[in-house]
Amino acid sequence: MTQPGSEINAYPQALSPRPREVLLVPHTGRPANVAAASSAARQLQESGVGVRVVSHHDPTPLNEDEVLGALPRVPHDRRAAVDCDFVLVLGGDGTFLRAADLAYAQDLPVLGINLGHVGFLAEWEAESLDVAVQRVIDGKYGIEDRMTIDVRILDASGRELGSGWALNEVSVENSNRRGVLDAILEVDYRPVSSFGCDGVLISTPTGSTAYAFSAGGPVLWPELDAILVVPNNAHALFTKPLVVSPKSTVAFELATETSTASAVMDGFRSIEMPPGSRVEVVRGQRPVRWVRIDDRPFTDRLVNKLRLPVSGWRGPSKSAT
């Protein structure tokens, strides 16, 4: 099984553009993370690539590092990556999702290096950080488009209350933890089922290994174009996950006499949903430009990240192939 840092390179024939400036988005909660970000920034600068860093609420870790403290800083907003060519993320899945928001705003490629625990969204691991950064510098990476979803919240009269997008999922969550949320699920403007629940998850294939998976949904291979719907702790007979066409419109409509809810996109962008409102979800108009720097299949990544037992596997016999 190929591991990060090996010499396999999936994209040797068609090099990507060498970045002139990189937006660095580090998680600075641990000293080891700060050291990794400092090392990456130094390597980029020594190769003639400009680096700017996203500022945090607590600037102390950046200030105390010689390299990071000298970098230009930008706030975490939609203009953070303006005039950059690349977004480099050092952290876990939460850091990646916030960085993907910045990359998406400017239609830039984004690469995640895992400094967290599972780090399912990361392409590479921390122990081979220097290899990953060098491949970025040399343009030895590919880009695959990851499907997103576009989200609209409408009140009972059809007035738009807000909109957004998600790489992983939109989670409709009950604001009243002492009761259930009464709602009805709809696909292509036709009702499917009504039930009481804690909420519902409407996910992309990328998000199928995140919150939707924890709620009992299936794993979808990221190459698949589909929308995944997973009721969350529903009280009804028919509450199985659904996989629907990417051309479908999925809606979740709150009863007029139920709790207030929130539509939370990728865990950090939230819009309030009053009783009688609805969330409508369609395939996103723009994908996230996901950087690939090795050719490991998703199957291997799934086994590695979830530590699935595969001992004893022999595979097809040579005579059969």
C-alpha positions in Angstrom: 0.0 0.0 0.0 1.4 3.4 -1.0 2.1 5.8 1.8 2.4 9.6 1.7 6.0 10.5 1.1 6.8 7.7 -1.3 8.1 8.6 -4.7 4.9 7.8 -6.6 3.7 10.8 -8.6 0.3 10.6 -10.2 0.8 13.8 -12.3 4.2 13.7 -13.9 3.1 14.5 -17.5 1.1 17.6 -17.1 2.6 20.0 -14.5 0.3 22.5 -12.8 1.3 26.2 -12.6 4.0 27.0 -10.1 2.3 29.3 -7.4 3.6 32.8 -7.0 1.9 33.4 -3.7 0.3 31.0 -1.3 -2.3 31.6 1.4 -1.2 29.6 4.5 -4.1 28.6 6.8 -2.6 26.9 9.9 -4.2 25.5 13.0 -2.0 27.0 15.7 -3.4 25.2 18.8 -0.4 23.1 19.4 3.4 23.9 19.3 4.0 21.1 16.8 1.4 22.7 14.5 3.1 26.1 14.7 6.5 24.4 13.9 5.0 22.7 10.9 3.5 25.9 9.5 6.8 27.7 10.1 8.7 25.0 8.2 6.3 25.1 5.3 6.5 28.9 5.1 10.3 28.9 5.2 10.5 26.2 2.4 8.1 28.2 0.2 9.9 31.5 0.7 13.3 30.0 0.0 11.9 28.8 -3.3 10.8 32.3 -4.2 7.1 31.8 -3.4 5.3 34.5 -1.5 3.4 33.6 1.6 0.7 35.3 3.5 -1.0 33.8 6.6 -4.5 34.0 7.9 -4.7 35.7 11.3 -6.3 34.2 14.3 -8.2 35.5 17.3 -5.1 34.8 19.4 -2.1 36.1 17.5 0.4 34.9 20.1 1.5 31.7 18.4 2.2 33.5 15.2 3.9 36.4 16.9 6.3 34.1 18.8 7.5 32.3 15.7 10.4 34.0 13.8 9.1 33.0 10.3 5.3 33.2 10.8 5.6 36.5 12.8 7.2 38.2 9.8 4.6 37.1 7.3 1.8 39.4 6.0 -1.5 38.7 7.7 -5.0 38.8 6.4 -8.3 38.3 8.2 -10.4 35.2 7.7 -12.8 36.6 5.2 -13.8 36.1 1.5 -11.0 38.4 0.3 -8.2 36.6 2.2 -6.9 34.8 -0.9 -7.2 37.6 -3.4 -4.2 37.6 -5.8 -3.0 34.3 -4.4 -2.6 31.2 -6.6 -2.9 28.5 -4.0 -4.3 27.7 -0.5 -2.3 25.5 1.8 -4.0 24.2 4.9 -2.2 22.7 7.9 -4.6 21.2 10.5 -7.6 18.9 10.8 -10.9 18.7 9.0 -12.4 21.8 10.7 -9.4 23.9 9.6 -9.7 22.5 6.1 -13.4 23.4 5.7 -12.8 26.9 6.8 -9.8 27.2 4.4 -11.9 25.7 1.6 -14.3 28.5 2.1 -11.5 31.0 1.4 -10.3 29.0 -1.7 -13.9 28.6 -3.0 -14.4 32.4 -2.8 -11.5 33.0 -5.2 -11.8 29.7 -7.2 -8.4 28.5 -6.1 -6.9 25.1 -5.6 -6.7 23.9 -1.9 -4.3 21.3 -0.4 -4.8 19.9 3.1 -1.9 18.6 5.3 -3.3 16.6 8.2 -2.1 17.8 11.6 -5.2 16.5 13.4 -6.6 13.1 14.2 -8.4 11.3 11.3 -8.1 14.2 8.9 -10.3 12.7 6.2 -10.2 15.9 4.0 -6.4 16.1 4.1 -4.5 14.9 1.1 -1.2 14.3 2.9 0.2 13.6 6.4 2.4 15.8 8.5 5.4 13.4 8.5 5.9 14.1 4.8 5.1 17.8 4.8 8.4 18.9 3.1 7.6 16.5 0.2 4.1 17.9 -0.2 5.3 21.5 -0.2 8.1 20.7 -2.7 5.5 19.2 -5.1 3.5 22.4 -4.8 6.6 24.5 -5.6 7.4 22.2 -8.6 3.8 22.1 -9.9 3.8 18.4 -9.5 0.2 18.1 -8.5 -3.2 17.6 -10.1 -6.6 19.1 -9.4 -9.9 17.3 -9.2 -13.2 19.0 -8.8 -15.2 18.1 -5.7 -19.0 18.5 -5.9 -20.6 21.1 -3.6 -24.2 21.9 -2.8 -26.0 25.2 -3.0 -28.4 26.0 -0.1 -31.4 28.4 0.1 -33.6 29.0 3.2 -37.1 30.2 2.5 -39.8 31.3 4.9 -43.4 30.1 4.8 -44.3 32.8 2.2 -41.4 31.9 -0.1 -39.2 34.9 0.9 -35.5 34.0 0.9 -34.0 34.3 4.4 -30.5 33.4 3.4 -28.3 31.3 1.1 -24.9 29.6 1.1 -23.0 26.5 0.0 -21.3 23.5 1.5 -18.5 21.1 0.6 -19.5 18.5 3.2 -23.1 19.0 4.2 -25.9 21.2 5.4 -27.2 20.0 8.7 -30.7 21.1 9.8 -30.6 21.1 13.6 -33.4 21.5 16.2 -32.8 24.5 18.4 -35.0 23.0 21.1 -33.1 20.1 22.7 -36.1 19.1 24.8 -38.4 18.2 21.9 -38.4 16.9 18.4 -38.4 18.8 15.1 -41.6 18.1 13.1 -40.8 18.3 9.4 -41.4 16.7 6.0 -38.8 15.6 3.4 -39.3 16.5 -0.2 -37.5 15.4 -3.4 -38.1 17.2 -6.7 -41.0 19.1 -5.2 -42.9 15.9 -4.2 -43.3 14.8 -0.5 -41.4 11.7 0.6 -42.2 11.4 4.3 -42.9 13.4 7.4 -41.5 12.7 10.8 -40.3 14.0 14.1 -36.5 14.2 14.4 -33.4 16.0 15.7 -32.9 17.2 12.1 -31.6 16.0 8.7 -28.2 16.0 6.9 -28.0 16.7 3.2 -24.5 15.8 2.1 -22.2 15.6 -0.9 -20.1 12.4 -1.5 -17.2 14.2 0.1 -19.3 14.8 3.2 -20.5 11.2 3.3 -17.5 10.3 5.5 -18.2 13.1 8.0 -21.3 13.9 10.0 -23.6 11.9 7.7 -21.5 8.8 8.3 -21.7 9.3 12.1 -25.5 9.6 11.7 -25.7 6.2 9.9 -25.3 7.2 6.3 -23.4 5.2 3.7 -19.9 6.1 2.4 -20.1 7.4 -1.2 -17.0 7.4 -3.3 -16.0 11.0 -4.2 -16.1 10.3 -7.9 -19.9 9.7 -7.6 -22.2 12.6 -8.5 -25.1 12.3 -6.0 -26.8 14.0 -3.0 -27.1 12.0 0.2 -30.0 12.6 2.6 -29.7 11.2 6.2 -32.5 11.8 8.8 -30.9 12.4 12.2 -32.5 10.5 15.1 -35.9 10.4 13.3 -39.0 8.9 15.0 -40.7 7.1 12.1 -40.6 3.8 10.2 -39.2 5.1 6.9 -36.2 7.1 7.9 -33.5 5.3 5.9 -30.8 7.4 4.1 -31.5 8.3 0.5 -29.1 8.7 -2.4 -30.7 10.9 -5.0 -29.7 12.3 -8.4 -27.4 15.3 -8.5 -30.1 16.9 -10.8 -32.7 16.7 -8.0 -33.8 19.4 -5.6 -34.0 18.2 -2.0 -36.0 20.2 0.5 -36.7 19.8 4.2 -39.8 21.8 5.3 -40.5 22.6 9.0 -44.1 22.3 10.3 -45.8 25.6 11.1 -46.1 24.5 14.7 -42.6 23.2 15.6 -39.3 24.4 17.0 -37.0 26.9 15.5 -34.0 25.2 13.7 -30.7 26.2 12.2 -29.3 25.2 8.8 -25.5 24.8 9.5 -23.2 24.5 6.4 -19.9 22.7 6.9 -20.2 23.1 10.7 -19.7 26.9 10.9 -21.9 28.9 8.5 -25.4 29.0 10.1 -28.8 30.5 9.1 -31.8 30.4 11.4 -35.0 28.6 10.3 -38.3 29.7 11.9 -41.3 27.3 12.0 -42.8 26.9 8.5 -39.5 27.6 6.7 -37.7 25.3 4.4 -34.2 24.5 3.2 -33.7 23.8 -0.5 -30.6 22.0 -1.7 -29.3 21.5 -5.3 -25.9 20.6 -6.8 -23.5 23.5 -6.4 -22.8 25.6 -9.5 -19.1 25.7 -8.6 -16.9 22.8 -7.3 -14.0 23.0 -4.8 -10.7 22.6 -6.7 -9.1 19.8 -4.6 -5.4 19.3 -5.0 -4.1 15.7 -5.5 -0.4 14.9 -5.1 -0.5 11.1 -5.2 -2.5 8.4 -6.9 -3.8 6.4 -4.0 -7.3 5.3 -4.7 -10.1 6.3 -2.3 -10.4 2.7 -1.2 -6.9 2.8 0.3 -7.6 6.2 1.9 -10.8 4.9 3.5 -9.0 1.8 4.9 -6.1 3.9 6.3 -8.2 6.7 7.8 -10.7 4.4 9.5 -8.2 1.7 10.3 -10.4 -1.0 8.7 -9.3 -4.6 9.2 -8.1 -6.1 5.9 -5.6 -8.7 7.1 -5.8 -11.9 5.2 -6.8 -10.3 1.9 -5.1 -12.0 -1.1 -6.7 -10.3 -4.1 -7.3 -11.9 -7.5 -4.9 -14.6 -8.4 -2.2 -13.9 -11.0 -3.5 -16.7 -13.2 -6.9 -15.0 -13.2 -5.5 -11.7 -14.4 
